[in-house]
Amino acid sequence: MIRVIQVGFGGVGKRRAALIAESAKATLVGIVEPMPRQDDWPDVPVFGSLPEALDATDATAVILSTPNGDHAPDGLLALAR
């Protein structure tokens, strides 16, 4: 089972989270959103930062749905873990 952290929870992030929820091969273990609304996904922990989510979960994958300029630093951070 692929354990996924979804980074960014705007329109694209929510659509990607829904696809993960439908998958038999993946599960959503965390959402990273600086201004979260827990009622969107009440059974999934919400974190204010990617390092916090990586420390608190056993994620094996990270999906970045953030502004393009954030992809490289966040991707490198995830790979370093």
trRosetta pair geometry for C-beta under 8 A, 3 or more apart (Angstrom, degrees):
i j d omega theta_ij theta_ji phi_ij phi_ji
1 25 6.7 -173 -126 -173 53 42
1 26 6.8 142 -172 -108 71 25
1 27 5.8 14 171 1 121 108
2 25 6.0 37 12 140 103 81
2 26 4.2 -30 70 -105 102 84
2 27 7.4 164 82 22 54 61
2 60 5.6 -120 -148 77 61 116
2 61 5.2 11 -179 2 109 132
3 26 7.6 175 -77 -156 20 68
3 27 5.8 -19 -112 67 63 91
3 29 4.5 27 -179 -23 97 137
3 57 6.9 -168 148 160 122 111
3 58 5.7 22 96 97 165 77
3 59 5.0 -140 113 -123 96 42
3 60 4.9 92 43 11 83 88
3 61 6.9 153 74 26 44 80
4 20 5.3 -114 58 -134 149 144
4 26 5.4 28 -17 -176 123 115
4 27 6.9 173 22 82 85 37
4 28 5.5 -45 74 -106 97 52
4 29 6.4 146 60 16 39 84
4 59 6.5 58 -141 -144 10 100
4 60 7.7 -49 -67 59 49 69
4 61 4.8 -29 -102 80 75 101
4 62 7.2 148 -157 -97 66 24
4 63 6.0 17 -170 -8 117 106
5 28 8.0 101 -105 -159 25 66
5 29 6.3 -53 -71 70 67 87
5 30 4.4 -13 -118 71 88 102
5 31 7.4 178 -164 -82 66 21
5 32 6.3 43 168 -19 108 105
5 50 7.3 113 134 -137 144 77
5 53 4.9 113 -141 147 139 135
5 54 7.1 -71 -26 -72 165 64
5 57 6.3 151 -73 63 109 153
5 59 4.5 -23 -25 -111 101 157
5 61 7.4 -173 25 96 67 52
5 62 4.9 -16 64 -113 100 76
5 63 7.3 -173 88 26 51 67
5 78 7.9 -159 59 -117 126 121
6 9 6.5 85 121 -84 113 85
6 13 5.5 121 164 -165 113 95
6 16 6.0 159 -130 98 118 112
6 17 4.9 -30 -64 -79 171 95
6 20 7.0 -136 -61 3 119 152
6 28 6.2 -16 -14 -139 113 110
6 30 7.3 -170 29 98 64 54
6 31 5.1 -15 67 -114 98 71
6 32 7.1 -165 94 23 49 72
6 63 5.3 -15 -115 63 62 107
6 65 6.7 -3 -175 14 87 118
7 13 7.4 -115 93 -117 31 125
7 32 4.3 -8 -118 56 69 121
7 50 5.7 3 -108 -88 129 106
7 53 7.7 -159 -85 41 88 158
7 62 6.1 26 -15 -178 117 100
7 63 6.6 -174 24 87 76 52
7 64 5.0 -17 67 -113 119 57
7 65 6.4 163 84 32 60 66
7 66 5.8 -41 127 -32 101 114
7 74 6.1 166 139 -178 167 146
8 12 7.1 3 122 77 121 100
8 13 4.3 -161 110 -66 74 134
8 32 7.1 3 -22 84 41 86
8 33 6.8 99 -132 -95 18 79
8 64 6.6 65 7 -173 122 49
8 65 3.7 -146 83 85 122 75
8 66 4.1 -162 -60 -67 132 67
9 13 4.2 -117 -106 108 31 139
9 14 6.0 75 -171 -59 70 76
9 17 7.2 22 -125 -27 89 141
9 31 5.4 42 -71 -176 133 119
9 32 7.7 175 -26 76 101 41
9 33 4.1 -44 21 -78 118 135
9 36 6.8 53 45 -115 149 77
9 40 7.1 135 170 87 132 161
9 65 7.4 95 -69 79 29 124
10 13 5.4 92 39 19 52 106
10 14 7.0 -100 112 -7 25 96
10 65 6.9 -150 43 135 84 111
11 14 6.1 -60 -149 35 24 108
11 15 6.6 21 157 -16 62 106
12 15 5.8 -57 -151 36 32 110
12 16 6.3 28 154 -16 67 107
12 65 4.5 -169 104 -159 106 120
13 16 5.7 -56 -146 38 32 109
13 17 6.2 35 154 -21 66 105
13 31 7.7 102 163 -148 124 101
13 33 7.6 150 122 -82 162 111
13 63 7.8 148 -128 110 74 109
13 65 3.7 175 -74 82 81 146
14 17 5.6 -51 -145 35 32 113
14 18 6.5 36 153 -21 63 103
14 40 7.1 -93 -115 -174 110 135
15 18 5.7 -53 -153 33 32 113
15 19 6.7 33 150 -18 64 103
16 19 5.6 -53 -152 34 36 112
16 20 6.5 39 150 -20 66 101
16 63 5.5 -162 156 139 146 151
16 65 5.8 -165 15 -57 142 139
17 20 5.6 -51 -150 34 35 113
17 21 6.4 38 151 -22 65 104
17 28 5.7 48 -149 -102 85 150
17 31 6.9 7 -101 -97 139 113
17 41 6.7 -91 166 -69 144 145
17 44 7.9 -144 -158 40 125 173
18 21 5.5 -52 -149 34 33 115
18 22 6.6 30 153 -17 64 106
19 22 5.7 -57 -150 37 34 110
19 23 6.6 43 150 -36 64 104
20 23 5.6 -52 -154 18 35 119
20 26 4.9 -87 -150 112 82 122
20 27 7.1 103 162 -149 102 11
20 28 4.8 102 113 -59 135 96
20 63 7.7 -142 -58 -1 131 149
21 28 6.2 -27 -68 -6 76 123
23 26 4.2 24 92 39 140 93
23 27 7.9 -134 79 -59 99 42
26 61 7.5 -53 -132 48 117 139
28 31 7.2 20 173 -57 118 85
28 41 7.1 -66 112 -171 145 150
28 44 5.2 -23 118 -114 111 140
29 44 7.3 167 -175 -144 10 92
29 45 7.6 -6 160 38 55 99
29 57 4.5 126 135 -159 121 133
29 58 6.8 -110 -164 55 163 65
29 59 5.3 -162 66 -82 132 81
30 44 6.6 172 -104 175 22 94
30 45 5.3 -28 -113 76 80 92
30 46 7.5 146 -164 -101 69 24
30 47 5.8 10 -175 -2 118 116
30 53 4.3 150 140 -152 149 110
30 56 7.0 120 -95 84 144 106
30 57 4.8 -115 -26 -45 131 152
30 59 6.5 -74 26 -62 115 124
31 36 6.7 121 107 -121 116 124
31 41 6.2 123 -26 54 144 139
31 44 5.6 78 -15 125 104 121
31 45 7.3 -175 28 96 74 45
31 46 4.8 -27 72 -111 102 73
31 47 7.0 166 83 23 48 72
31 53 7.9 -147 71 -109 18 137
32 46 7.7 149 -95 -164 22 61
32 47 5.1 -32 -103 74 71 95
32 48 7.4 19 -154 127 74 7
32 49 6.5 -6 -150 161 114 9
32 50 5.2 10 -119 -77 166 61
32 52 7.7 139 -115 63 101 96
32 53 5.0 -88 -71 -26 105 147
33 36 4.2 116 80 -81 111 81
33 37 8.0 -49 106 12 148 61
33 46 6.1 -43 41 -162 100 108
33 47 7.9 112 26 67 55 49
33 48 7.7 -56 80 -113 40 41
34 48 5.7 60 -121 -156 53 76
34 49 7.8 46 -89 -70 80 62
36 40 7.9 -119 -174 26 80 118
36 46 3.9 126 -165 168 165 144
36 48 7.5 -112 -10 -83 112 64
37 40 5.0 85 91 -20 97 104
38 41 7.6 -92 -167 64 45 58
38 42 6.2 67 152 -109 83 60
38 46 5.6 -129 -95 7 76 137
39 42 6.2 5 -131 -68 38 95
41 44 4.1 -15 135 35 121 116
41 46 7.5 133 66 -63 101 101
45 53 7.8 164 104 -122 107 83
45 56 6.8 -104 115 124 155 135
45 57 7.4 -169 59 -71 128 110
47 50 7.6 120 105 -86 128 20
47 52 4.4 -180 -169 99 122 112
47 53 4.0 -166 41 -65 157 87
47 56 6.7 173 -86 37 133 137
48 52 6.1 42 53 32 71 155
49 52 4.5 96 62 5 86 106
49 53 7.1 -155 95 -5 46 86
50 53 5.6 -57 -147 39 36 111
50 54 6.1 35 157 -20 69 106
50 62 7.3 47 -146 -144 115 142
50 74 5.6 150 -40 -141 166 96
50 77 5.9 95 110 106 135 140
50 78 6.8 -79 177 -65 131 89
51 54 5.7 -55 -143 38 31 111
51 55 6.2 31 158 -19 65 108
51 77 6.8 -85 -70 -180 81 132
52 55 5.9 -59 -150 36 27 110
52 56 6.2 8 160 -7 64 117
53 56 6.1 -69 -141 45 27 101
53 57 5.8 -10 174 9 68 120
53 59 7.1 31 144 -17 96 143
54 57 6.9 -71 -126 48 19 88
54 59 6.5 -84 -115 41 59 122
54 62 7.9 -26 -82 -77 100 129
54 77 7.6 -144 -25 144 155 98
54 78 6.9 -162 -88 -114 131 64
54 81 4.9 -122 -173 -89 135 168
59 62 6.4 66 148 -67 140 77
62 74 7.4 -146 141 152 140 99
62 75 7.6 -177 87 -111 125 54
62 78 4.2 -105 22 -128 150 151
64 70 7.2 -166 -168 105 122 95
64 71 5.3 127 125 -119 154 77
64 74 5.5 132 -109 98 128 135
64 75 6.4 -64 -31 -64 149 86
66 70 4.2 -57 121 74 130 135
66 71 6.7 176 69 -66 97 64
66 74 6.6 95 37 -2 146 160
67 70 5.2 87 67 4 77 105
68 71 5.7 -33 -160 -6 45 119
69 72 7.8 -50 -175 21 37 97
70 73 6.3 -69 -160 50 52 100
70 74 5.3 38 154 -14 86 120
71 74 6.1 -70 -142 47 23 103
71 75 5.6 23 165 -21 65 116
72 75 5.8 -57 -138 39 23 111
72 76 6.3 22 163 -16 62 108
73 76 5.9 -56 -145 38 30 109
73 77 6.3 33 155 -21 64 107
74 77 5.5 -53 -148 35 32 115
74 78 6.4 32 155 -18 65 105
75 78 5.8 -55 -148 37 31 109
75 79 6.3 28 155 -17 65 108
76 79 5.7 -55 -144 39 32 111
76 80 6.3 37 155 -26 64 106
77 80 5.8 -55 -150 29 28 113
77 81 7.2 26 153 -21 60 101
78 81 6.1 -57 -160 26 35 109
